[in-house]
Structures are given as C-alpha cells and as structure tokens.
Amino acid sequence: MLVQLQAMNENQIHHVIYGSRRSNHYWERLVPNRNWDEIDKIIRLVIKTGQDQKYKKIFKRTKRIEGEPVEVVYLQLKDGSYKLSNAWINFEGKTL
C-alpha cells in the first residue's frame, strides 16, 4: 500500500485531503493547513502500525493519532496485492 500511496495522482490526493461535497475527511483536525506531506506521513503511520478490520466488502486499517481515529480504506485484489482506496479522520464516529 505504501507504493500505491506514493503513486497517487492529483485527483486522488485532492479527494483524500478534502473528501467530497457530502463527506469532509476532517484532516484539519490533525493538519490545520491540510498539507499533503503531513497527511501522507499520518497515512503511512496508519498503514505500518494500524489494526485491520473488515469494512463492508473491503478493509480498513485504523489507528488513533493524537486522539483522532484515522482510517485507511483498501481492498485486496485477487492476485493478493492491495489497492488503497481512501483515508480520513472518522471525526463523527460513523463510517461512510
């Protein structure tokens, strides 16, 4: 997943940082200026040290950082590799 994080395109990065019209990803709770380099470091930490959970038909890796529940969502492909899907702070205590 770390390789895929590094290979994210501009649109994917924008979505992780800002979410969508219906979904704020709340990165400003840990990174007030929403700087991608800082968000990237947090996501890497979650990928390396977070705990896996089943999430709908895919998976999420979670870790509490400075009291905030950070979630990285991914899926496992048929060949056994992983595809990073999304990442956010679960500020409202709900899953999307």
Order of alpha helices (4+ residues) and beta strands (2+ residues): alpha-alpha-alpha-beta-beta-beta-beta
